[in-house]
Amino acid sequence: MDHGAMLDDTFAYAKDSVWGRTERWLVLIGCMIVFPLILGYMVRIYRGVTPAPEPEQWGSMFIDGIKLLIIEIIYAAPVILLVLLAFIPLLCTIFASGPLAGNYGSITETQVEPWLASHPQFFTAMGFMFVLLFLAVIVGIIITIFSFLGTVRFARTGSIPEAFNFSAILSHIQRIGWLNYLLALIVISVVGFILGMILNIFSIIPVIGDILGLVVMIVLYVPYLVFSSRFTALVYEEGEEKSSSGS
């Protein structure tokens, strides 16, 4: 897998999708407000449409977006559940025990220290929280490995259950090669991190920083979504090409 060539293709694809196409750019920004539409647009890119498709056939695009949203919620559910389970015992311990109960707005340091000394279950709850949060990170990584290609598999087959065909996804990853696949995940993560850093730079500008950051996010997020969707589709196609060449 030539990650450099894939990045070149993806950057060119994202650039051509909006550069000099102000009307399409604005329409896609509008689709972000009715977010199933932008998800449906991503599904079309997952299907390998080149060049970047026009946002049209709104009904089918909306339905595809709803289906992708359902898939993403199902994939995210275990992590959300683990995070909730991590904090519930801790919050229950803090808010329902001892002299701190009902006085959340007027807690002093002199109240906290004796409360901690007399409530060792607080530290048990803290340990439980850290264990579950660590587990949530591990589960999140595993889910990302499957969902990255699972969403494209849904787009290519039109079947929601195929997004969770884990044996087929594993076979696809093996055709790509685990090292190549994990490097691809790192590449797309780094690009997202760089975008986040750019937005954070604007946030430190006094007075107008938040407004500038919002404008930049609105302007850049559409091409970023196009970029990430195209890159994901190319990674998926790498496995298809190796499957064809091996048959």
N, C-alpha and C positions, 0 to 999 in steps of 0.2 A: 504493500500500500504506500503510495507516494503522497504523504501528508502535505508536502509543499504544493504539489500540483492541485490537490483537492482544495487547498486554501485559495490558490490563484483562481480556480474555477468559481469557488463560492463567493469570493470578493467581487469578481466580475459579474456574477449573476445578481448579487445584491445591489451592486451599483447600477446595472442596467435596469433593474426593476423600478427604481425611483428617480435616478439622476436624469434630469431633463424631462421628467414625467410628473410635473407638479400636481396635475389633477389626480393621477393615480395615487400619489403620495398622500394627498389630502383625504381621498376616499378611504385609504387604508388606515389613516389616523382616526377617521370617523368610525371605522370598523372596530377599533380598539375600545370604543365606548360601548358598543353592542358586542361584547367580547366574543360570543360564539361565532361571529362573522370572521374575526381575525383568526380564530382557531380553525374555522373551515377553510380559510385561505391557506393556512399552513398545511392542511391535509392535502390540498391540491399540489403544493410543492413537494410534499412527501411522495406523491404519486409519480414524481419524475418529470413533470411538465416543464418543458424548456421552449423558449425563454420563459421568464416569470409570467404567470397567467394574469389576465385582466380580472379584477374583482367583478364578477357577474354571476348570473344564475343564483340570486340571493337566497332563494328558498333552500336549494340543495346545499349551498355553502353554510347556511345557518344550521341545518340538520347535521351535516358533517361536524360542525363545531360543537354541537351538543353531544354528539357521540364521543368526540375526542375529550371533551370535558368530563364525561362519565368515566372514561378510561383513566384519565389523570387522577380523578377523585379516588377511584378504586385502588390505584397504585399508591396514592399518598395516604390512604386510610390507616395502614399499620403504623406509620411514623406518627401521624396525628394522635392515634390512640395511645401509643407509648409515651408521647410527650404529656398528654393529659394525665395518664396514670402516674407519671413521674412527679407532677406537681400537686396532685390532689391530696395525698397524705400529709405533705409538708404544710399546705395551706390549712388543712383541717386542724393540724397540731397547733399552728400559730393562732388561728382565729377562734378556736373553740375551747382553748384550755387556759386556765389560770387567770391572773389579774389583767392580762393584756386583752382578754376578750371584750369586745365592744369599745375599746379605747384606742383604735388604730391611729387616730389623728393626733393623739397627745401622748405618745409613748416616749419616755425618757430613757437615757442610758442606765440610770439607777434602777429602773424597772426591768430592763432587758436582762441584765447580768444575773440577778437572783432567779429570774424566770428560767433562764437557760440551765442554771445549776439544779433547779428542781424539776426540770422536764427533760430527762435524758432521751425520751422518745423523739425529741426534735432532731437529735443527731442521727438517730436511726432513720428518720424520715429523709434527712439530708443524704445519707448514704444510699438509701433506696432511690432517691431522685437521680443521683449521679450515675448509678448503675443503669437505670432505665434510659437516661439520656445518652449514655455511651452505647447502649443497645440500639437506640433509635438511630444513631449515626451509622452503625454497622448495617442495620436493616435498610436505611436510606441509600447507602452505597450499593447494596445488592439490588434494591428496587431500580435504581438508576441504570444499572447494567442491563436489566431486562426491559425497562420501559423505553429506553433510548431507541431500541429497534422494534419494540412492541408497537409503538405508535405508528411507525412506518408500515409494519406488517398489517395493521388494521387498514391503513390508507390503501395499500396495494390490493388487499383482498376484499375490502368492504365489510368485513366481519369483526364485530367487537370481540367475540371470544378468541379470535386469532391473535389479538393483542396480548393474550395471556397464555398462548401456546408455548409454554416455557421450554419444552423439549425441542420444538422447531427453532426457537430463538437461540438456544444453546448450540444447536447444530450450525446455525447461521454464523454465530460468533466463532465457532471452531474453524469454519471455512475462511473467515477473515483472518483468523489468528489472534489469540488472546493479547499478545503484546501490541499488535497493530490496533486492536480494538480499544484497549485501555489507553493507548497514546492518543487515539482520536477523542476519547472522552476528556482527557486532560486538555487537549487543544481547545475544544469548545468551551471548557470551563475557564481556561485562561482568557479567552476572548471576552466572555461574560464578566470576568473579574476586571479586565481593563476598562470595559464600559462602565462598570460600577465605580472604578477609581476616577474616571473622567467626571462623572456626576458628583462625586464627593468633593472634587477640586472646586467646583462651582459653589458648593454649599458653604465653603469657608469665606467666600467673598461677603463683606459686610453689606447689609441692607438689601441689596438686589440679588444676592447669591441664590436664595431659594427660588426666586422667580426665573433666573437664568437657568438654574439646574432643571426646573420643570420644563422650560422651553426646549433645552437640549435633549432631555429625555424623550419628549414628544417627537422631536425631529429624528433622533437616532434610533428609537426603539423599533420602528417599523423596519428599517433596513437590517437591524440586528435580528429580528424575528425571521426575516427572509433568509438572512445569512445562516442562522442556526438550522432552519428547516432544510435548506439546500444541502448543508454539510451533512446532516443526519441522513438525508436521502442518498448522498454519494457513498457514505459508509455502508449503508444497506446494500447498495448496488455492487459494492466490492465483493460481498459474499455471493451475490447472484452470478457475477462474472466468473468467480472461481468455481462455482457449482457447474456452470455451463462448460467451462474449459475442462473440468474433470470428468464430465460425462461422455 
